[in-house]
Amino acid sequence: MRKFAPWLAAAGVLAMWSMWTYFVVQQGSGHGFFEQSQTSPNFGLSGSFGDSFGGFSALMSALAVLGVILSLRQSGDSESRQSFDVSFFTLLNHFQQIVNSIDVHQNDSRTTDIYSNDYTPPLKIHEGRDALKFMLRILEIEIKEPSYFSDSKIIFRLYSQFSGHWGNDTGHYFRLLYHIFRFIDEKCPGDKVYYSRIVRAHLSEAELLLLAYNCTVGEGAEKFARYVEKYSILHNLPFPRDDFSQAQMSFFQRRLKMSAFRQDPPTKFIY
């Protein structure tokens, strides 16, 4: 709407000019200055017509001042938007650096319990988003059975073990991601949903699932969950493909509002 403001103001000035001229010319019930006379023009009325421009000049001055105020306001909004963009993309770039810095090690031990004292030295390194995907796979192996999702205490205990083991990597990751959405929510001068979607587009399926765990049975349940629900951060969660993923999704949906999974109402198909 703001980009049309100058054109609307110009149209308003033109309309007022037309009305002003019409009433001045028509003043005196048809005895205006521009009416033809058999002898000479009515210079007395011409003086009145000229004096009428004093009021119109005052009106134009007021409109000019208003235009300056609007221009300054738009300039201030533009500077505020630019300042926000710089901070936002700086945070997003830092977040990407945090993701790239994550690394975990996989060994060839036959022991399935990664929390065991028999955990052998690492042989393979997972980095970045591949590391987060590996972490998720380990968590899902520990959960084992779809039936476990019916008892939140079991999921809470297993995720607590997971956080205790991988907390040095995931803790910083979730804290920064939380502060990015908080920054959008509190400081964005424009379309907050637009910026939240930019962040959401940077999250892989594994990251979304880890975030869902964090906001249901982890530290994120207290504060982060409200941003997840407000900006539908889990909108791109993968569609359940088996009994385990279906039970997992049902668990998340029981503990979070449906707004966390979709920004808009589902599309209705007519056959």
Disulfide bonds with the S-S distance in Angstrom:
none
